Amino acid sequence: MLLCLSMMGCSAQGGPILVEIVGAPGAYQLHRGGQPYRPNGAGAVAGALSSLKAHGANSIRTWHVGDGQILDDAHALGLTVSLCLDVGRERLGFDYNDQRAVAAQLQRFRQQVERFKNHPALLTWIIGNELNLEANNPKVWDAVNEIAEMIHEVDPYHPVTTALAGLAAQDVELLRTRAPALDFYSTQVYGGIMGLDQAMDKLGLTEPLMVTEWGTIGHWEVPSTHWQAPIELTSAEKAAQYVAGYEQVIKANPGRIIGAYAFLWGQKQERTPTWYGTLTETGDRTEAADALQYIWQGAWPSNRAPKVRSIRLAGQTAHDNVVAETGTWLPAEVVALDAENEGLTYRWTVRPESQAKEVGGDPEVAPAPVPNLIKVANNAKVAVLMPAEPGAYRLFVEVLDGAGGVGHANLPFYVRDKN
C-alpha cells in the first residue's frame, strides 16, 4: 500500500527538505517543505540546465547518480532533482538469481543514498530505468523492493519510485505484489501517452503516478519504409505532439499524475541525431523546446523557432518509399515558415541509415555524413547526388533563423546499383 511519508520537520537551510505524497486516490499531490509541489521538467544532458531553467522548468530527472555535481548545478538554479539509481538490467546481463551480485548492488546504492540524501535539491529517488524492458526474471522487483526499504531506512525525507517502460497490467501487478515499499509508480510513454489515462482506468490504478519520460512519438511507434527505416516527425509535428500529450493527459489528470519529465532537454543519437532532442548539438532550440516553454510558462517564446512543414526528395515524401539509382541527381525541397519573417539559412546532410538495434535509450553512434552530395546547400531547394554505394540513407535538413531557433526534418531513401 502506498502511503505518505511520516511527517517530519524540515531541516535547516542547506539540508534535506521533506518531500511527501499526500491525498487519496484521484486527488494526490506531491508536497515539498510542506507546500504543494508539482515537478514539471525534463531529463537533461550536462550543460543544458541553464536553458532548461530559462524555459520555465522547475525540476530535472537523471538516469544515474554520478558524482553528485548535477545536484549542485540544479540547486544553484533553483531546480529539484529526481535522482536515478542505475539498477542492473537483465537485458544488459545482470542476473537477479546471483545473490552476491544483488547484495553488492544494494550495498553500492546504500552508499550513494547515504552520500546524497541530505542534499536540498533532492526531490525523489528513481530505482532503475525501464527494468521491465526485455526482462523475464521477476526477482528484479524483489531487488527493487529491498532498495526501496533501504532508502526508507536511510532517508525518510524523499519518496521512492521505479520507472517502467509503458504501463502494462503484468508489470503493475508485479509492483503491487513484489515491490510494495514503493511510494508511487512512474511510467515512460511516447506516442502511447495519448492513451495513458485510459490505461490507468483499465488497470484500476489507485496509486499516484509520475510520467518520467514523454515527448515525441517513438521510433518503434511510427510507420516505416519498405526497408524498415522509421519515418520521423518534423520538428513542428513533434511540438504539436508535446502540447497535445501534456494538455490532454498530464494536465488533465492532476490528481492522478503528480508530475512529469519530458524527454529530452538536449541532444542525443537514438536512431537519428534529431529524434528525441529538443536542442541541437550546438544548443539551438527546436520548436519542441518552444512547446515546452509554452507548457511550463503558459506563453510561447517571443521569437519562435522556424516551423518545418515538409521535406521532399524527387517530389516524394518518406511515405512514398523513395528509391533511386547510384550516381543520379535528385531535387530536394523543404517547406518552412518563420513567424518573425527572419532570413532563413539551411543545412543539408546525407547520412547512411543507422543500423542500431539498441533499446531503452542505450548508447548509439551516429553514422557519419557522406560528403559532397549536396549542390548549393544553403537553399530551400537543392540537388542531391545519390551515393555511389547502394543501401539505405537519410536526407536531413536544418532550417535556422539566426536567433537561436532551428526547425528540422529528414527523409529516408534507398539507393540501388545503377547497373
C-alpha positions as CSV (number, residue, x, y, z in Angstrom):
1,M,0.0,0.0,0.0
2,L,1.4,3.4,-1.0
3,L,1.2,5.8,2.0
4,C,2.6,9.3,2.7
5,L,5.9,9.5,4.4
6,S,5.6,10.3,8.1
7,M,5.6,13.9,9.0
8,M,9.0,15.3,9.9
9,G,10.1,18.9,10.4
10,C,12.2,20.3,7.6
11,S,15.9,20.7,8.4
12,A,17.8,23.9,8.4
13,Q,18.5,25.8,5.2
14,G,21.0,23.9,3.1
15,G,19.9,20.5,4.4
16,P,17.3,18.0,3.3
17,I,13.8,19.2,2.5
18,L,10.9,16.9,3.4
19,V,9.1,15.6,0.3
20,E,5.9,13.6,0.7
21,I,2.9,12.3,-1.2
22,V,-0.4,13.5,0.3
23,G,-4.0,12.9,-0.6
24,A,-6.1,10.0,-1.7
25,P,-6.7,8.1,-5.0
26,G,-7.6,10.6,-7.7
27,A,-6.5,13.5,-5.5
28,Y,-2.8,13.0,-4.8
29,Q,-0.2,15.8,-4.6
30,L,3.5,16.0,-4.0
31,H,4.4,18.3,-1.2
32,R,7.9,19.7,-0.7
33,G,8.7,21.6,2.5
34,G,5.0,21.4,3.5
35,Q,3.8,23.1,0.3
36,P,2.3,21.6,-2.9
37,Y,5.0,21.0,-5.5
38,R,4.4,19.7,-9.0
39,P,7.6,18.8,-10.9
40,N,7.4,20.0,-14.5
41,G,10.7,19.5,-16.1
42,A,12.8,17.2,-18.3
43,G,15.6,14.7,-18.4
44,A,18.6,16.9,-19.3
45,V,22.1,16.4,-20.6
46,A,25.1,18.0,-18.9
47,G,25.4,21.7,-19.7
48,A,21.8,22.3,-20.6
49,L,20.4,23.1,-17.2
50,S,20.5,26.9,-17.5
51,S,18.5,26.9,-20.7
52,L,16.1,24.4,-19.2
53,K,15.5,26.8,-16.2
54,A,15.2,29.7,-18.6
55,H,12.4,28.0,-20.4
56,G,10.4,27.5,-17.2
57,A,11.2,24.1,-15.9
58,N,11.4,23.5,-12.1
59,S,12.9,20.0,-11.9
60,I,15.1,17.5,-13.7
61,R,15.4,13.7,-13.6
62,T,18.6,11.7,-14.2
63,W,19.4,8.2,-15.3
64,H,22.4,7.7,-12.9
65,V,23.8,9.3,-9.8
66,G,27.3,10.2,-10.9
67,D,29.4,12.3,-8.7
68,G,26.5,14.4,-7.5
69,Q,27.5,17.5,-9.4
70,I,24.1,17.6,-11.1
71,L,22.6,18.2,-7.6
72,D,24.8,21.2,-7.0
73,D,24.2,22.6,-10.5
74,A,20.5,22.2,-10.2
75,H,20.3,23.7,-6.7
76,A,22.2,26.8,-7.9
77,L,19.4,27.3,-10.5
78,G,16.6,26.6,-8.1
79,L,15.8,23.2,-9.7
80,T,15.0,20.0,-7.9
81,V,16.3,16.6,-8.9
82,S,14.7,13.1,-9.2
83,L,17.8,11.1,-8.8
84,C,18.0,7.7,-10.5
85,L,19.9,4.8,-9.2
86,D,21.4,2.9,-12.2
87,V,20.0,-0.5,-11.3
88,G,21.3,-3.5,-13.2
89,R,19.2,-4.5,-16.2
90,E,18.6,-8.1,-17.2
91,R,18.8,-7.2,-20.9
92,L,22.3,-5.9,-20.3
93,G,23.4,-9.1,-18.5
94,F,22.6,-8.6,-14.8
95,D,21.5,-11.8,-13.2
96,Y,18.9,-11.5,-10.5
97,N,19.5,-15.1,-9.5
98,D,23.0,-14.1,-8.5
99,Q,22.5,-13.3,-4.8
100,R,26.1,-11.9,-4.4
101,A,25.6,-9.5,-7.3
102,V,22.2,-8.4,-5.9
103,A,23.7,-7.9,-2.4
104,A,26.7,-5.9,-3.8
105,Q,24.3,-3.7,-5.8
106,L,22.2,-3.0,-2.7
107,Q,25.3,-2.0,-0.8
108,R,26.5,0.3,-3.5
109,F,23.2,2.1,-3.6
110,R,23.2,2.4,0.2
111,Q,26.5,4.3,-0.1
112,Q,25.0,6.6,-2.7
113,V,21.9,7.3,-0.8
114,E,23.9,8.0,2.4
115,R,26.1,10.4,0.4
116,F,23.3,12.4,-1.2
117,K,20.2,12.0,1.0
118,N,20.7,15.4,2.7
119,H,21.1,17.5,-0.5
120,P,18.4,20.3,-0.6
121,A,17.9,19.8,-4.4
122,L,16.9,16.1,-4.0
123,L,13.2,15.5,-4.7
124,T,12.7,11.8,-5.3
125,W,14.7,8.6,-5.8
126,I,14.1,6.6,-9.0
127,I,15.1,2.9,-8.6
128,G,16.2,1.9,-12.0
129,N,15.1,2.8,-15.5
130,E,12.8,0.6,-17.5
131,L,13.8,-2.6,-15.7
132,N,10.8,-4.3,-17.3
133,L,12.1,-3.9,-20.8
134,E,13.1,-7.3,-22.3
135,A,13.1,-8.8,-18.8
136,N,11.8,-12.2,-17.7
137,N,13.0,-12.7,-14.1
138,P,10.5,-11.3,-11.6
139,K,13.2,-11.2,-8.9
140,V,14.2,-7.8,-10.2
141,W,11.2,-6.4,-8.4
142,D,12.2,-8.2,-5.2
143,A,15.5,-6.3,-5.5
144,V,13.7,-3.1,-6.2
145,N,11.7,-3.6,-3.0
146,E,14.8,-4.2,-1.0
147,I,16.3,-1.0,-2.3
148,A,13.1,0.9,-1.5
149,E,13.1,-0.4,2.0
150,M,16.8,0.5,2.4
151,I,16.1,4.1,1.2
152,H,13.2,4.5,3.6
153,E,15.5,3.4,6.4
154,V,18.4,5.6,5.4
155,D,16.5,8.6,4.0
156,P,12.9,9.2,5.4
157,Y,12.7,12.6,3.6
158,H,12.3,11.5,0.0
159,P,9.8,9.2,-1.7
160,V,10.8,6.4,-3.9
161,T,9.6,5.1,-7.3
162,T,10.8,3.0,-10.3
163,A,10.4,4.0,-13.9
164,L,8.5,1.5,-16.1
165,A,8.6,1.3,-19.9
166,G,4.9,1.7,-20.6
167,L,2.2,0.7,-18.1
168,A,1.3,-2.9,-18.7
169,A,-1.0,-4.8,-16.4
170,Q,1.5,-7.5,-15.7
171,D,4.2,-5.0,-14.7
172,V,1.8,-3.1,-12.4
173,E,0.7,-6.4,-10.8
174,L,4.4,-7.3,-10.2
175,L,5.0,-4.0,-8.5
176,R,1.9,-4.4,-6.3
177,T,2.8,-7.9,-5.2
178,R,6.7,-7.8,-5.1
179,A,7.6,-4.1,-4.5
180,P,5.1,-2.7,-2.0
181,A,7.7,-0.4,-0.5
182,L,7.5,1.9,-3.5
183,D,5.7,5.2,-2.7
184,F,4.5,5.8,-6.2
185,Y,4.8,4.4,-9.7
186,S,6.4,6.0,-12.8
187,T,5.9,5.4,-16.5
188,Q,7.6,6.3,-19.7
189,V,5.4,6.7,-22.7
190,Y,5.7,8.4,-26.1
191,G,3.0,8.0,-28.7
192,G,1.2,6.0,-26.1
193,I,0.7,9.0,-23.8
194,M,-2.5,9.7,-25.7
195,G,-4.0,6.6,-24.2
196,L,-2.4,6.8,-20.8
197,D,-5.5,7.9,-18.9
198,Q,-7.5,5.1,-20.5
199,A,-4.8,2.6,-19.4
200,M,-4.9,3.9,-15.9
201,D,-8.7,3.5,-15.9
202,K,-8.4,-0.1,-17.3
203,L,-5.9,-1.0,-14.7
204,G,-7.9,0.5,-11.9
205,L,-4.8,2.3,-10.9
206,T,-5.2,3.9,-7.5
207,E,-1.5,4.6,-6.9
208,P,-0.1,8.0,-7.6
209,L,1.7,8.1,-11.0
210,M,4.6,10.2,-12.4
211,V,5.5,10.4,-16.1
212,T,9.3,10.2,-16.1
213,E,9.7,10.3,-19.9
214,W,7.3,11.6,-22.5
215,G,7.6,13.6,-25.7
216,T,7.5,12.8,-29.4
217,I,6.3,9.6,-31.0
218,G,8.9,6.8,-30.5
219,H,10.8,5.3,-33.4
220,W,9.1,1.9,-32.7
221,E,5.6,3.5,-32.9
222,V,5.8,5.2,-36.3
223,P,5.3,3.8,-39.9
224,S,8.4,2.5,-41.6
225,T,9.6,2.4,-45.2
226,H,9.7,-0.9,-47.1
227,W,13.3,-1.3,-46.0
228,Q,12.3,-0.8,-42.3
229,A,13.5,2.8,-41.8
230,P,11.3,4.5,-39.3
231,I,9.7,7.7,-40.5
232,E,10.5,10.6,-38.2
233,L,8.1,13.5,-37.5
234,T,9.2,17.0,-38.4
235,S,10.1,19.4,-35.6
236,A,6.8,21.1,-36.0
237,E,4.9,17.8,-35.7
238,K,6.9,17.0,-32.6
239,A,6.0,20.3,-31.0
240,A,2.3,19.6,-31.6
241,Q,2.7,16.1,-30.1
242,Y,4.3,17.6,-26.9
243,V,1.5,20.1,-26.4
244,A,-1.3,17.5,-27.1
245,G,0.2,14.9,-24.7
246,Y,0.6,17.4,-21.9
247,E,-2.7,19.2,-22.3
248,Q,-4.9,16.2,-23.0
249,V,-3.4,13.8,-20.5
250,I,-0.8,15.1,-18.0
251,K,-2.5,18.4,-17.2
252,A,-6.0,16.9,-17.5
253,N,-5.2,14.4,-14.7
254,P,-3.6,16.4,-11.9
255,G,-4.8,14.3,-9.0
256,R,-3.5,11.1,-10.6
257,I,-0.4,12.2,-12.4
258,I,1.8,14.0,-9.8
259,G,4.4,15.4,-12.1
260,A,6.1,14.9,-15.5
261,Y,9.6,14.9,-17.1
262,A,9.9,15.5,-20.8
263,F,12.5,13.7,-22.9
264,L,15.0,15.1,-23.8
265,W,16.3,18.6,-22.9
266,G,19.5,18.4,-25.0
267,Q,20.6,16.2,-27.9
268,K,21.4,12.6,-28.4
269,Q,21.7,10.0,-31.1
270,E,18.8,7.5,-31.0
271,R,18.1,6.1,-34.4
272,T,18.8,9.6,-35.7
273,P,20.6,12.6,-34.2
274,T,17.3,14.6,-34.1
275,W,14.6,12.1,-33.0
276,Y,14.3,12.9,-29.3
277,G,16.4,16.0,-28.5
278,T,14.7,19.4,-28.1
279,L,18.0,21.1,-28.7
280,T,20.7,20.6,-31.3
281,E,24.3,19.7,-30.7
282,T,25.2,23.4,-30.7
283,G,22.4,24.3,-28.2
284,D,19.9,25.8,-30.7
285,R,16.3,25.3,-29.7
286,T,13.8,23.4,-31.8
287,E,10.0,24.1,-31.9
288,A,9.7,21.3,-29.3
289,A,11.7,23.4,-26.9
290,D,9.4,26.3,-27.7
291,A,6.4,24.0,-26.9
292,L,7.9,23.0,-23.6
293,Q,8.3,26.7,-22.7
294,Y,4.6,27.1,-23.5
295,I,3.8,24.1,-21.3
296,W,5.9,25.3,-18.4
297,Q,5.3,29.1,-18.6
298,G,1.9,29.3,-20.3
299,A,3.4,31.5,-23.1
300,W,5.3,30.8,-26.3
301,P,8.8,32.5,-26.8
302,S,8.7,35.9,-28.3
303,N,10.9,34.6,-31.1
304,R,9.7,31.2,-32.4
305,A,11.8,28.5,-34.0
306,P,11.2,28.0,-37.7
307,K,8.2,25.7,-38.5
308,V,9.1,23.0,-41.0
309,R,6.1,21.9,-42.9
310,S,7.5,19.1,-45.1
311,I,10.5,17.7,-46.9
312,R,10.5,16.0,-50.3
313,L,13.0,14.2,-52.4
314,A,12.2,13.9,-56.2
315,G,8.8,15.3,-55.3
316,Q,8.1,12.5,-52.9
317,T,7.7,12.2,-49.2
318,A,9.1,9.5,-46.9
319,H,5.8,7.6,-47.1
320,D,6.3,7.2,-50.8
321,N,9.4,4.9,-50.2
322,V,11.9,6.9,-52.3
323,V,14.2,4.7,-54.3
324,A,16.9,6.0,-56.7
325,E,19.9,4.8,-58.6
326,T,23.6,5.4,-57.7
327,G,25.2,8.5,-59.2
328,T,22.0,10.2,-60.2
329,W,20.9,13.7,-59.1
330,L,17.5,14.3,-57.4
331,P,15.9,17.6,-56.4
332,A,15.1,18.1,-52.7
333,E,12.9,20.7,-51.1
334,V,11.9,21.8,-47.6
335,V,8.9,24.0,-46.9
336,A,9.5,26.1,-43.7
337,L,7.9,29.2,-42.2
338,D,9.2,31.7,-39.7
339,A,6.8,33.7,-37.6
340,E,9.1,36.7,-37.4
341,N,9.9,36.6,-41.2
342,E,13.6,36.3,-40.4
343,G,16.0,35.3,-43.2
344,L,16.4,31.6,-43.0
345,T,19.5,29.5,-43.7
346,Y,19.6,25.8,-44.5
347,R,21.9,22.9,-43.7
348,W,21.5,19.7,-45.7
349,T,23.3,16.5,-45.0
350,V,23.1,12.8,-46.0
351,R,23.9,10.0,-43.6
352,P,23.7,6.2,-44.0
353,E,20.7,4.8,-42.3
354,S,21.5,3.9,-38.7
355,Q,21.6,0.1,-38.2
356,A,21.4,0.4,-34.5
357,K,19.2,-2.2,-32.7
358,E,19.6,-0.8,-29.2
359,V,16.6,-0.4,-27.0
360,G,15.8,1.6,-23.9
361,G,18.0,4.5,-24.9
362,D,21.2,2.5,-24.8
363,P,24.2,4.4,-26.4
364,E,24.3,4.6,-30.2
365,V,26.9,6.1,-32.6
366,A,25.6,8.4,-35.3
367,P,26.6,7.4,-38.8
368,A,29.0,10.0,-40.3
369,P,27.7,12.3,-43.0
370,V,28.5,11.4,-46.6
371,P,30.4,14.4,-48.0
372,N,30.0,16.2,-51.3
373,L,26.4,15.1,-52.1
374,I,24.6,18.5,-51.9
375,K,24.7,21.1,-54.6
376,V,24.0,24.7,-53.3
377,A,23.5,23.5,-49.7
378,N,22.2,26.8,-48.2
379,N,18.8,26.8,-50.0
380,A,15.3,25.6,-49.5
381,K,15.7,23.7,-52.8
382,V,18.9,21.7,-53.5
383,A,20.1,18.9,-55.7
384,V,21.2,15.7,-54.0
385,L,23.7,13.3,-55.6
386,M,22.8,9.7,-54.8
387,P,25.7,7.9,-53.1
388,A,28.0,5.6,-55.0
389,E,27.4,2.8,-52.5
390,P,24.0,1.1,-52.7
391,G,22.0,0.9,-49.5
392,A,19.7,2.8,-47.1
393,Y,20.3,6.5,-46.4
394,R,18.6,9.5,-44.8
395,L,18.5,13.1,-46.0
396,F,18.5,15.7,-43.2
397,V,17.8,19.4,-43.3
398,E,18.1,22.1,-40.6
399,V,16.4,25.4,-41.0
400,L,18.0,28.2,-38.9
401,D,16.6,31.7,-38.2
402,G,19.8,33.3,-36.9
403,A,18.2,33.9,-33.5
404,G,18.9,30.5,-31.9
405,G,15.9,28.7,-33.4
406,V,16.1,25.7,-35.7
407,G,13.5,23.6,-37.5
408,H,14.4,20.2,-38.9
409,A,13.2,17.3,-40.9
410,N,14.6,14.2,-42.5
411,L,13.6,11.7,-45.2
412,P,14.8,8.1,-45.6
413,F,15.6,6.9,-49.1
414,Y,17.2,3.8,-50.7
415,V,19.9,3.7,-53.3
416,R,20.2,0.7,-55.7
417,D,23.0,-0.1,-58.1
418,K,22.6,1.8,-61.4
419,N,24.0,-1.3,-63.2
